[in-house]
Amino acid sequence: MKLFLVTILLATGMFSLIMMLDLLMGIVRRGIIWKALNPFRVMETAEYIIILLFFLIFIITSIGSYLKKKQKSNQPSN
């Protein structure tokens, strides 16, 4: 429950910070909310590639950890 609360608190704080900075830059309010809720709309190709690489690294390490645990549990104990 604490983790969920901290996550929501951090997300709300970052969302508020983004909105305040955009207001200071003079962007219209409707555009601010749209940009904050849909950040992938303003990304470039290189940023998509980096996100994909981070996701692949996460998946590969998760699978490796799972296989290591499974292999360790299948070994007979001495």
C-alpha positions as CSV (number, residue, x, y, z in Angstrom):
1,M,0.0,0.0,0.0
2,K,2.9,2.3,0.8
3,L,4.4,1.7,-2.6
4,F,1.2,2.5,-4.4
5,L,0.8,5.7,-2.4
6,V,4.3,6.8,-3.1
7,T,4.0,6.1,-6.8
8,I,0.8,8.1,-7.0
9,L,2.3,11.0,-5.1
10,L,5.4,11.1,-7.3
11,A,3.3,10.8,-10.5
12,T,1.1,13.7,-9.3
13,G,4.1,15.8,-8.4
14,M,5.8,15.3,-11.8
15,F,2.5,15.9,-13.7
16,S,2.1,19.2,-11.8
17,L,5.7,20.2,-12.4
18,I,5.3,19.6,-16.2
19,M,2.1,21.6,-16.2
20,M,3.6,24.5,-14.3
21,L,6.7,24.7,-16.6
22,D,4.5,24.6,-19.7
23,L,2.3,27.4,-18.3
24,L,5.5,29.5,-17.7
25,M,6.5,28.9,-21.3
26,G,3.1,30.2,-22.5
27,I,1.5,27.1,-23.9
28,V,-2.3,27.0,-23.9
29,R,-3.9,25.0,-21.2
30,R,-5.6,22.5,-23.5
31,G,-2.2,21.8,-25.1
32,I,-0.5,21.3,-21.8
33,I,-2.9,18.6,-20.6
34,W,-2.8,16.8,-23.9
35,K,1.0,16.9,-24.0
36,A,1.3,15.7,-20.4
37,L,-1.1,12.8,-20.9
38,N,0.3,11.7,-24.2
39,P,4.1,12.2,-24.0
40,F,4.8,9.8,-26.9
41,R,3.2,12.2,-29.3
42,V,6.2,14.6,-29.0
43,M,9.0,12.0,-29.1
44,E,11.5,11.6,-31.8
45,T,12.7,8.3,-33.4
46,A,15.8,8.1,-31.3
47,E,13.8,8.3,-28.1
48,Y,11.5,5.5,-29.3
49,I,14.6,3.3,-29.9
50,I,16.0,4.1,-26.4
51,I,12.6,3.2,-24.7
52,L,12.5,0.0,-26.7
53,L,16.1,-0.9,-25.7
54,F,15.3,-0.2,-22.0
55,F,12.2,-2.4,-22.3
56,L,14.2,-5.2,-23.9
57,I,16.9,-5.0,-21.2
58,F,14.1,-5.3,-18.6
59,I,12.5,-8.3,-20.3
60,I,15.9,-10.1,-20.8
61,T,17.0,-9.6,-17.2
62,S,13.6,-10.8,-15.9
63,I,13.7,-13.9,-18.0
64,G,17.4,-14.5,-17.0
65,S,16.4,-14.2,-13.3
66,Y,13.5,-16.5,-13.7
67,L,15.6,-19.2,-15.5
68,K,18.3,-18.9,-12.8
69,K,15.8,-19.4,-10.0
70,K,14.2,-22.3,-11.9
71,Q,17.6,-24.0,-12.5
72,K,18.7,-23.5,-8.9
73,S,15.4,-25.1,-7.6
74,N,15.8,-28.1,-9.9
75,Q,19.3,-28.9,-8.7
76,P,19.5,-31.6,-6.0
77,S,20.7,-30.4,-2.6
78,N,23.8,-32.1,-1.1
